[in-house]
Amino acid sequence: MRKPYLRAILLFLGVAGIAAYLLFPSKKKVECIEKKLNFYPYVDPTSGVDNLDIEPPGFKCTLSKEGGHCGMGFSFNETENWNLMDFVTIDMQSSADFEELIVQILTIDPHTKETDRSTMKPLIKELKLEQNKKRYPIPIEHFYTPDYWFEQQKVKETNNSKRFSAVAGMEIYSGWKNKIDKSLELKIEGICLEGVSNTRFVILVIYIGILIATAISVRIKT
């Protein structure tokens, strides 16, 4: 086959591969947390909480001290692997005075002592709650480990590495900006994990790589 024709064919195949990649939609993966969960109350021992009522999946509480935290948590019977997930999406309804919420993912770390939640590595994200807003999609890369955990566990911070491969549970509680003596109520309607498969992109890279290798091989021979 003549060289010009081969170049044209390889170019056509490359353009066709990219077109196919763009035309066919990515496969979206959605997993919702609907299994049996072990719920427990979350109360910051250093903050004042007048009352806390847990009504899974939701809670109601009143703070008596600024900067306090109250809410709920739940654990899985077995650890979950969220490495391939891109978003944590929470559907919920909140009371008018609820201004800030903290979502905390608990992960198993080499420094974790068995099932002791206080030693699990937290990955947190603060959410500003808005009236009439029910769905909050949180990019999973926005979660971070607060500095106090490294100090408490006497662990050196190494690029704030995240271990989404071993998720033990979640805690959802009031943030620092909520006012005292206000009824804070939250009703969770659903928590789902969303991810987009990278298989198509990997196949495209391999496909283009084969075409480039073929073009180089033919050029060397000629």
CYANA upper distance limits for C-alpha pairs under 8 A (distance plus 0.5 A):
  1 MET  CA      5 TYR  CA      7.42
  1 MET  CA      6 LEU  CA      7.18
  2 ARG  CA      6 LEU  CA      6.85
  3 LYS  CA      7 ARG  CA      6.72
  4 PRO  CA      8 ALA  CA      6.79
  5 TYR  CA      9 ILE  CA      6.71
  6 LEU  CA     10 LEU  CA      6.64
  7 ARG  CA     11 LEU  CA      6.52
  7 ARG  CA    215 ALA  CA      7.93
  8 ALA  CA     12 PHE  CA      6.56
  9 ILE  CA     13 LEU  CA      6.64
 10 LEU  CA     14 GLY  CA      6.62
 10 LEU  CA    211 LEU  CA      6.90
 10 LEU  CA    215 ALA  CA      7.94
 11 LEU  CA     15 VAL  CA      6.72
 12 PHE  CA     16 ALA  CA      6.54
 13 LEU  CA     17 GLY  CA      6.60
 13 LEU  CA    211 LEU  CA      8.48
 14 GLY  CA     18 ILE  CA      6.89
 14 GLY  CA    208 ILE  CA      6.85
 14 GLY  CA    211 LEU  CA      7.67
 15 VAL  CA     19 ALA  CA      6.59
 16 ALA  CA     20 ALA  CA      6.60
 17 GLY  CA     21 TYR  CA      6.77
 17 GLY  CA    204 LEU  CA      7.32
 17 GLY  CA    207 TYR  CA      8.07
 17 GLY  CA    208 ILE  CA      8.27
 18 ILE  CA     22 LEU  CA      6.81
 18 ILE  CA    204 LEU  CA      7.75
 19 ALA  CA     23 LEU  CA      6.52
 20 ALA  CA     24 PHE  CA      6.62
 21 TYR  CA     25 PRO  CA      8.39
 21 TYR  CA    200 ARG  CA      7.35
 21 TYR  CA    201 PHE  CA      8.01
 21 TYR  CA    204 LEU  CA      7.59
 26 SER  CA    196 VAL  CA      7.02
 26 SER  CA    197 SER  CA      7.11
 26 SER  CA    198 ASN  CA      8.45
 26 SER  CA    200 ARG  CA      7.84
 27 LYS  CA    196 VAL  CA      6.44
 27 LYS  CA    197 SER  CA      6.13
 28 LYS  CA    194 GLU  CA      7.65
 28 LYS  CA    195 GLY  CA      6.38
 28 LYS  CA    196 VAL  CA      5.10
 28 LYS  CA    197 SER  CA      6.84
 29 LYS  CA    194 GLU  CA      6.13
 29 LYS  CA    195 GLY  CA      5.51
 29 LYS  CA    196 VAL  CA      6.42
 29 LYS  CA    197 SER  CA      7.62
 30 VAL  CA    192 CYS  CA      7.19
 30 VAL  CA    193 LEU  CA      6.10
 30 VAL  CA    194 GLU  CA      5.06
 30 VAL  CA    195 GLY  CA      7.00
 31 GLU  CA    192 CYS  CA      6.01
 31 GLU  CA    193 LEU  CA      5.58
 31 GLU  CA    194 GLU  CA      7.05
 32 CYS  CA    190 GLY  CA      7.81
 32 CYS  CA    191 ILE  CA      6.29
 32 CYS  CA    192 CYS  CA      4.41
 32 CYS  CA    193 LEU  CA      6.54
 33 ILE  CA    190 GLY  CA      7.84
 33 ILE  CA    191 ILE  CA      6.21
 33 ILE  CA    192 CYS  CA      6.46
 36 LYS  CA     76 PHE  CA      8.41
 37 LEU  CA     74 PHE  CA      6.50
 37 LEU  CA     75 SER  CA      6.48
 37 LEU  CA     76 PHE  CA      6.31
 37 LEU  CA     77 ASN  CA      7.87
 38 ASN  CA     74 PHE  CA      5.63
 38 ASN  CA     75 SER  CA      5.72
 38 ASN  CA     76 PHE  CA      7.21
 38 ASN  CA     77 ASN  CA      8.31
 39 PHE  CA     56 PRO  CA      7.63
 39 PHE  CA     72 MET  CA      7.59
 39 PHE  CA     73 GLY  CA      6.19
 39 PHE  CA     74 PHE  CA      4.78
 39 PHE  CA     75 SER  CA      7.26
 40 TYR  CA     54 ILE  CA      8.39
 40 TYR  CA     72 MET  CA      6.36
 40 TYR  CA     73 GLY  CA      5.84
 40 TYR  CA     74 PHE  CA      6.59
 41 PRO  CA     52 LEU  CA      8.27
 41 PRO  CA     54 ILE  CA      7.06
 41 PRO  CA     70 CYS  CA      8.39
 41 PRO  CA     71 GLY  CA      6.74
 41 PRO  CA     72 MET  CA      5.01
 41 PRO  CA     73 GLY  CA      6.68
 42 TYR  CA     69 HIS  CA      8.33
 42 TYR  CA     70 CYS  CA      6.08
 42 TYR  CA     71 GLY  CA      5.40
 42 TYR  CA     72 MET  CA      5.14
 42 TYR  CA     73 GLY  CA      6.60
 42 TYR  CA    171 GLU  CA      7.87
 42 TYR  CA    173 TYR  CA      7.58
 43 VAL  CA     47 SER  CA      8.28
 43 VAL  CA     49 VAL  CA      8.05
 43 VAL  CA     69 HIS  CA      6.52
 43 VAL  CA     70 CYS  CA      5.18
 43 VAL  CA     71 GLY  CA      7.05
 43 VAL  CA     72 MET  CA      8.49
 44 ASP  CA     68 GLY  CA      7.19
 44 ASP  CA     69 HIS  CA      5.89
 44 ASP  CA     70 CYS  CA      7.03
 46 THR  CA     68 GLY  CA      8.03
 47 SER  CA     63 LEU  CA      8.49
 47 SER  CA     64 SER  CA      8.39
 47 SER  CA     65 LYS  CA      6.53
 47 SER  CA     66 GLU  CA      8.24
 47 SER  CA     67 GLY  CA      7.64
 47 SER  CA     68 GLY  CA      4.96
 47 SER  CA     69 HIS  CA      7.04
 48 GLY  CA     63 LEU  CA      6.36
 48 GLY  CA     64 SER  CA      5.42
 48 GLY  CA     65 LYS  CA      5.36
 48 GLY  CA     68 GLY  CA      6.67
 49 VAL  CA     61 CYS  CA      7.75
 49 VAL  CA     62 THR  CA      6.42
 49 VAL  CA     63 LEU  CA      5.06
 49 VAL  CA     64 SER  CA      6.03
 49 VAL  CA     65 LYS  CA      7.75
 49 VAL  CA     68 GLY  CA      7.81
 49 VAL  CA     69 HIS  CA      8.23
 49 VAL  CA     70 CYS  CA      7.50
 50 ASP  CA     61 CYS  CA      7.75
 50 ASP  CA     62 THR  CA      6.01
 50 ASP  CA     63 LEU  CA      6.40
 50 ASP  CA     64 SER  CA      6.55
 51 ASN  CA     60 LYS  CA      8.46
 51 ASN  CA     61 CYS  CA      5.77
 51 ASN  CA     62 THR  CA      6.25
 51 ASN  CA     63 LEU  CA      8.26
 52 LEU  CA     59 PHE  CA      7.63
 52 LEU  CA     60 LYS  CA      6.28
 52 LEU  CA     61 CYS  CA      4.85
 52 LEU  CA     62 THR  CA      7.53
 52 LEU  CA     70 CYS  CA      7.64
 52 LEU  CA     71 GLY  CA      7.99
 53 ASP  CA     59 PHE  CA      6.06
 53 ASP  CA     60 LYS  CA      5.68
 53 ASP  CA     61 CYS  CA      6.79
 54 ILE  CA     58 GLY  CA      6.77
 54 ILE  CA     59 PHE  CA      4.99
 54 ILE  CA     60 LYS  CA      7.15
 54 ILE  CA     71 GLY  CA      8.40
 54 ILE  CA     72 MET  CA      7.47
 55 GLU  CA     59 PHE  CA      5.89
 55 GLU  CA     60 LYS  CA      8.43
 57 PRO  CA    187 LYS  CA      6.96
 57 PRO  CA    188 ILE  CA      6.02
 57 PRO  CA    189 GLU  CA      7.99
 58 GLY  CA     72 MET  CA      7.87
 58 GLY  CA    185 GLU  CA      8.19
 58 GLY  CA    186 LEU  CA      5.89
 58 GLY  CA    187 LYS  CA      4.91
 58 GLY  CA    188 ILE  CA      6.02
 59 PHE  CA     71 GLY  CA      6.70
 59 PHE  CA     72 MET  CA      7.21
 59 PHE  CA    185 GLU  CA      6.41
 59 PHE  CA    186 LEU  CA      6.06
 59 PHE  CA    187 LYS  CA      7.25
 60 LYS  CA     71 GLY  CA      8.05
 60 LYS  CA    183 SER  CA      7.57
 60 LYS  CA    184 LEU  CA      6.08
 60 LYS  CA    185 GLU  CA      4.79
 60 LYS  CA    186 LEU  CA      6.94
 61 CYS  CA     70 CYS  CA      7.15
 61 CYS  CA     71 GLY  CA      7.88
 61 CYS  CA    183 SER  CA      6.50
 61 CYS  CA    184 LEU  CA      5.82
 61 CYS  CA    185 GLU  CA      7.07
 62 THR  CA    180 ILE  CA      7.45
 62 THR  CA    181 ASP  CA      6.32
 62 THR  CA    182 LYS  CA      6.23
 62 THR  CA    183 SER  CA      5.53
 62 THR  CA    184 LEU  CA      6.49
 63 LEU  CA     68 GLY  CA      6.92
 63 LEU  CA     69 HIS  CA      8.06
 63 LEU  CA     70 CYS  CA      8.17
 63 LEU  CA    179 LYS  CA      7.93
 63 LEU  CA    180 ILE  CA      5.35
 63 LEU  CA    181 ASP  CA      6.19
 63 LEU  CA    182 LYS  CA      7.45
 63 LEU  CA    183 SER  CA      8.46
 64 SER  CA     68 GLY  CA      8.31
 64 SER  CA    180 ILE  CA      5.68
 64 SER  CA    181 ASP  CA      6.32
 65 LYS  CA    180 ILE  CA      6.52
 66 GLU  CA    176 TRP  CA      7.86
 66 GLU  CA    177 LYS  CA      8.44
 66 GLU  CA    178 ASN  CA      8.00
 66 GLU  CA    179 LYS  CA      7.16
 66 GLU  CA    180 ILE  CA      6.56
 67 GLY  CA    175 GLY  CA      7.81
 67 GLY  CA    176 TRP  CA      4.91
 67 GLY  CA    177 LYS  CA      7.13
 67 GLY  CA    178 ASN  CA      7.78
 68 GLY  CA    174 SER  CA      8.14
 68 GLY  CA    175 GLY  CA      8.04
 68 GLY  CA    176 TRP  CA      6.93
 69 HIS  CA    173 TYR  CA      6.67
 69 HIS  CA    174 SER  CA      5.61
 69 HIS  CA    175 GLY  CA      6.79
 69 HIS  CA    176 TRP  CA      7.69
 70 CYS  CA    173 TYR  CA      5.75
 70 CYS  CA    174 SER  CA      6.04
 71 GLY  CA    171 GLU  CA      8.10
 71 GLY  CA    172 ILE  CA      6.34
 71 GLY  CA    173 TYR  CA      4.44
 71 GLY  CA    174 SER  CA      6.71
 72 MET  CA    171 GLU  CA      6.37
 72 MET  CA    172 ILE  CA      6.10
 72 MET  CA    173 TYR  CA      6.65
 73 GLY  CA    169 GLY  CA      8.01
 73 GLY  CA    170 MET  CA      6.15
 73 GLY  CA    171 GLU  CA      4.46
 73 GLY  CA    172 ILE  CA      6.50
 74 PHE  CA    169 GLY  CA      6.13
 74 PHE  CA    170 MET  CA      6.12
 74 PHE  CA    171 GLU  CA      6.91
 75 SER  CA    168 ALA  CA      6.36
 75 SER  CA    169 GLY  CA      4.55
 75 SER  CA    170 MET  CA      7.00
 76 PHE  CA     80 GLU  CA      8.25
 76 PHE  CA    168 ALA  CA      6.24
 76 PHE  CA    169 GLY  CA      6.07
 78 GLU  CA    168 ALA  CA      7.48
 79 THR  CA    166 ALA  CA      5.85
 79 THR  CA    167 VAL  CA      5.64
 79 THR  CA    168 ALA  CA      5.28
 79 THR  CA    169 GLY  CA      8.26
 80 GLU  CA    165 SER  CA      7.22
 80 GLU  CA    166 ALA  CA      6.06
 80 GLU  CA    167 VAL  CA      5.37
 80 GLU  CA    168 ALA  CA      7.08
 81 ASN  CA    164 PHE  CA      6.57
 81 ASN  CA    165 SER  CA      4.69
 81 ASN  CA    166 ALA  CA      6.00
 81 ASN  CA    167 VAL  CA      6.79
 82 TRP  CA    164 PHE  CA      5.62
 82 TRP  CA    165 SER  CA      6.19
 82 TRP  CA    166 ALA  CA      8.17
 82 TRP  CA    167 VAL  CA      7.71
 83 ASN  CA    164 PHE  CA      5.74
 83 ASN  CA    165 SER  CA      6.00
 84 LEU  CA    195 GLY  CA      6.70
 84 LEU  CA    196 VAL  CA      8.39
 84 LEU  CA    197 SER  CA      8.39
 85 MET  CA    140 ILE  CA      7.77
 85 MET  CA    193 LEU  CA      6.78
 85 MET  CA    194 GLU  CA      6.04
 85 MET  CA    195 GLY  CA      4.72
 85 MET  CA    196 VAL  CA      7.86
 86 ASP  CA    139 PRO  CA      6.36
 86 ASP  CA    140 ILE  CA      5.89
 86 ASP  CA    141 GLU  CA      8.08
 86 ASP  CA    193 LEU  CA      7.98
 86 ASP  CA    194 GLU  CA      6.27
 86 ASP  CA    195 GLY  CA      5.21
 86 ASP  CA    196 VAL  CA      7.62
 87 PHE  CA    137 PRO  CA      6.68
 87 PHE  CA    138 ILE  CA      5.82
 87 PHE  CA    139 PRO  CA      4.97
 87 PHE  CA    140 ILE  CA      5.55
 87 PHE  CA    193 LEU  CA      6.23
 87 PHE  CA    194 GLU  CA      5.55
 87 PHE  CA    195 GLY  CA      7.05
 88 VAL  CA    137 PRO  CA      6.35
 88 VAL  CA    138 ILE  CA      5.63
 88 VAL  CA    139 PRO  CA      7.01
 88 VAL  CA    140 ILE  CA      6.80
 88 VAL  CA    191 ILE  CA      7.66
 88 VAL  CA    192 CYS  CA      6.48
 88 VAL  CA    193 LEU  CA      5.29
 88 VAL  CA    194 GLU  CA      7.01
 89 THR  CA    135 ARG  CA      7.43
 89 THR  CA    136 TYR  CA      6.07
 89 THR  CA    137 PRO  CA      4.61
 89 THR  CA    138 ILE  CA      6.44
 89 THR  CA    191 ILE  CA      6.25
 89 THR  CA    192 CYS  CA      5.71
 89 THR  CA    193 LEU  CA      6.69
 89 THR  CA    194 GLU  CA      7.92
 90 ILE  CA    134 LYS  CA      8.50
 90 ILE  CA    135 ARG  CA      6.30
 90 ILE  CA    136 TYR  CA      5.76
 90 ILE  CA    137 PRO  CA      6.91
 90 ILE  CA    188 ILE  CA      7.88
 90 ILE  CA    189 GLU  CA      8.16
 90 ILE  CA    190 GLY  CA      6.37
 90 ILE  CA    191 ILE  CA      5.09
 90 ILE  CA    192 CYS  CA      7.05
 91 ASP  CA    134 LYS  CA      5.82
 91 ASP  CA    135 ARG  CA      4.97
 91 ASP  CA    136 TYR  CA      6.91
 91 ASP  CA    188 ILE  CA      6.63
 91 ASP  CA    189 GLU  CA      5.74
 91 ASP  CA    190 GLY  CA      5.60
 91 ASP  CA    191 ILE  CA      6.90
 92 MET  CA    134 LYS  CA      5.58
 92 MET  CA    135 ARG  CA      7.03
 92 MET  CA    186 LEU  CA      7.50
 92 MET  CA    187 LYS  CA      6.01
 92 MET  CA    188 ILE  CA      4.78
 92 MET  CA    189 GLU  CA      5.65
 92 MET  CA    190 GLY  CA      7.51
 93 GLN  CA    132 ASN  CA      8.48
 93 GLN  CA    133 LYS  CA      8.15
 93 GLN  CA    134 LYS  CA      6.21
 93 GLN  CA    186 LEU  CA      6.33
 93 GLN  CA    187 LYS  CA      5.68
 93 GLN  CA    188 ILE  CA      7.03
 93 GLN  CA    189 GLU  CA      8.12
 94 SER  CA     98 PHE  CA      6.80
 94 SER  CA    129 LEU  CA      8.21
 94 SER  CA    131 GLN  CA      8.12
 94 SER  CA    184 LEU  CA      8.12
 94 SER  CA    185 GLU  CA      6.19
 94 SER  CA    186 LEU  CA      5.02
 94 SER  CA    187 LYS  CA      6.89
 95 SER  CA    183 SER  CA      8.20
 95 SER  CA    184 LEU  CA      6.59
 95 SER  CA    185 GLU  CA      5.72
 95 SER  CA    186 LEU  CA      7.09
 96 ALA  CA    131 GLN  CA      6.97
 97 ASP  CA    178 ASN  CA      8.20
 97 ASP  CA    179 LYS  CA      8.32
 97 ASP  CA    182 LYS  CA      7.03
 97 ASP  CA    183 SER  CA      7.51
 97 ASP  CA    184 LEU  CA      6.95
 98 PHE  CA    129 LEU  CA      7.31
 98 PHE  CA    174 SER  CA      8.35
 98 PHE  CA    178 ASN  CA      6.98
 98 PHE  CA    183 SER  CA      8.39
 98 PHE  CA    184 LEU  CA      5.88
 98 PHE  CA    185 GLU  CA      7.61
 99 GLU  CA    128 LYS  CA      6.51
 99 GLU  CA    129 LEU  CA      5.70
 99 GLU  CA    130 GLU  CA      7.82
 99 GLU  CA    175 GLY  CA      8.37
 99 GLU  CA    177 LYS  CA      7.25
 99 GLU  CA    178 ASN  CA      6.12
100 GLU  CA    126 GLU  CA      7.46
100 GLU  CA    127 LEU  CA      6.13
100 GLU  CA    128 LYS  CA      5.20
100 GLU  CA    129 LEU  CA      6.02
100 GLU  CA    174 SER  CA      6.64
100 GLU  CA    175 GLY  CA      5.36
100 GLU  CA    176 TRP  CA      7.62
100 GLU  CA    177 LYS  CA      6.52
100 GLU  CA    178 ASN  CA      6.66
101 LEU  CA    126 GLU  CA      6.36
101 LEU  CA    127 LEU  CA      5.57
101 LEU  CA    128 LYS  CA      7.02
101 LEU  CA    129 LEU  CA      7.35
101 LEU  CA    172 ILE  CA      7.61
101 LEU  CA    173 TYR  CA      6.34
101 LEU  CA    174 SER  CA      5.17
101 LEU  CA    175 GLY  CA      5.25
102 ILE  CA    124 ILE  CA      7.27
102 ILE  CA    125 LYS  CA      6.27
102 ILE  CA    126 GLU  CA      5.05
102 ILE  CA    127 LEU  CA      6.55
102 ILE  CA    172 ILE  CA      6.26
102 ILE  CA    173 TYR  CA      5.90
102 ILE  CA    174 SER  CA      6.46
102 ILE  CA    175 GLY  CA      5.86
103 VAL  CA    124 ILE  CA      6.13
103 VAL  CA    125 LYS  CA      5.88
103 VAL  CA    126 GLU  CA      6.95
103 VAL  CA    127 LEU  CA      8.08
103 VAL  CA    170 MET  CA      7.79
103 VAL  CA    171 GLU  CA      6.58
103 VAL  CA    172 ILE  CA      5.26
103 VAL  CA    173 TYR  CA      7.33
104 GLN  CA    122 PRO  CA      6.64
104 GLN  CA    123 LEU  CA      6.00
104 GLN  CA    124 ILE  CA      4.78
104 GLN  CA    125 LYS  CA      7.05
104 GLN  CA    170 MET  CA      6.06
104 GLN  CA    171 GLU  CA      5.50
104 GLN  CA    172 ILE  CA      6.71
105 ILE  CA    122 PRO  CA      6.10
105 ILE  CA    123 LEU  CA      5.51
105 ILE  CA    124 ILE  CA      6.77
105 ILE  CA    167 VAL  CA      7.57
105 ILE  CA    168 ALA  CA      8.38
105 ILE  CA    169 GLY  CA      6.68
105 ILE  CA    170 MET  CA      5.04
105 ILE  CA    171 GLU  CA      7.00
106 LEU  CA    117 ARG  CA      8.14
106 LEU  CA    120 MET  CA      6.41
106 LEU  CA    121 LYS  CA      6.33
106 LEU  CA    122 PRO  CA      5.27
106 LEU  CA    123 LEU  CA      7.01
106 LEU  CA    167 VAL  CA      6.41
106 LEU  CA    168 ALA  CA      6.08
106 LEU  CA    169 GLY  CA      5.78
106 LEU  CA    170 MET  CA      6.14
106 LEU  CA    171 GLU  CA      8.09
107 THR  CA    120 MET  CA      6.17
107 THR  CA    121 LYS  CA      5.68
107 THR  CA    122 PRO  CA      6.78
107 THR  CA    123 LEU  CA      8.16
107 THR  CA    163 ARG  CA      6.98
107 THR  CA    164 PHE  CA      7.31
107 THR  CA    166 ALA  CA      6.04
107 THR  CA    167 VAL  CA      4.90
107 THR  CA    168 ALA  CA      5.93
107 THR  CA    169 GLY  CA      7.81
108 ILE  CA    112 THR  CA      6.54
108 ILE  CA    120 MET  CA      6.02
108 ILE  CA    121 LYS  CA      6.86
108 ILE  CA    163 ARG  CA      7.97
108 ILE  CA    166 ALA  CA      5.97
108 ILE  CA    167 VAL  CA      6.89
108 ILE  CA    168 ALA  CA      7.03
109 ASP  CA    120 MET  CA      6.74
109 ASP  CA    121 LYS  CA      6.48
109 ASP  CA    163 ARG  CA      7.83
111 HIS  CA    119 THR  CA      7.62
111 HIS  CA    120 MET  CA      8.20
111 HIS  CA    153 GLN  CA      8.08
112 THR  CA    116 ASP  CA      7.49
112 THR  CA    119 THR  CA      5.50
112 THR  CA    120 MET  CA      5.68
112 THR  CA    121 LYS  CA      7.94
113 LYS  CA    119 THR  CA      6.75
113 LYS  CA    120 MET  CA      8.21
115 THR  CA    120 MET  CA      8.49
116 ASP  CA    120 MET  CA      7.30
119 THR  CA    153 GLN  CA      7.52
121 LYS  CA    145 THR  CA      7.73
121 LYS  CA    149 TRP  CA      7.73
122 PRO  CA    144 TYR  CA      8.28
122 PRO  CA    145 THR  CA      6.19
122 PRO  CA    146 PRO  CA      8.10
122 PRO  CA    149 TRP  CA      8.14
123 LEU  CA    143 PHE  CA      5.76
123 LEU  CA    144 TYR  CA      5.28
123 LEU  CA    145 THR  CA      5.22
123 LEU  CA    146 PRO  CA      8.02
123 LEU  CA    162 LYS  CA      8.24
124 ILE  CA    143 PHE  CA      5.51
124 ILE  CA    144 TYR  CA      5.87
124 ILE  CA    145 THR  CA      6.77
124 ILE  CA    146 PRO  CA      7.94
125 LYS  CA    142 HIS  CA      7.23
125 LYS  CA    143 PHE  CA      5.59
125 LYS  CA    144 TYR  CA      7.36
126 GLU  CA    175 GLY  CA      7.54
129 LEU  CA    133 LYS  CA      8.08
138 ILE  CA    142 HIS  CA      7.66
139 PRO  CA    143 PHE  CA      8.25
144 TYR  CA    160 ASN  CA      7.84
144 TYR  CA    162 LYS  CA      8.30
145 THR  CA    149 TRP  CA      7.72
145 THR  CA    160 ASN  CA      7.18
146 PRO  CA    150 PHE  CA      8.16
147 ASP  CA    151 GLU  CA      7.17
148 TYR  CA    152 GLN  CA      6.55
149 TRP  CA    153 GLN  CA      6.57
150 PHE  CA    154 LYS  CA      6.13
150 PHE  CA    155 VAL  CA      5.42
150 PHE  CA    156 LYS  CA      6.88
150 PHE  CA    157 GLU  CA      7.01
151 GLU  CA    155 VAL  CA      7.14
163 ARG  CA    167 VAL  CA      8.21
174 SER  CA    178 ASN  CA      7.51
198 ASN  CA    202 VAL  CA      6.85
199 THR  CA    203 ILE  CA      6.69
200 ARG  CA    204 LEU  CA      6.69
201 PHE  CA    205 VAL  CA      6.73
202 VAL  CA    206 ILE  CA      6.80
203 ILE  CA    207 TYR  CA      6.51
204 LEU  CA    208 ILE  CA      6.57
205 VAL  CA    209 GLY  CA      6.47
206 ILE  CA    210 ILE  CA      6.71
207 TYR  CA    211 LEU  CA      7.00
208 ILE  CA    212 ILE  CA      6.70
209 GLY  CA    213 ALA  CA      6.59
210 ILE  CA    214 THR  CA      6.58
211 LEU  CA    215 ALA  CA      6.70
212 ILE  CA    216 ILE  CA      6.70
213 ALA  CA    217 SER  CA      6.52
214 THR  CA    218 VAL  CA      6.69
215 ALA  CA    219 ARG  CA      6.68
216 ILE  CA    220 ILE  CA      6.69
217 SER  CA    221 LYS  CA      6.86
218 VAL  CA    222 THR  CA      6.72
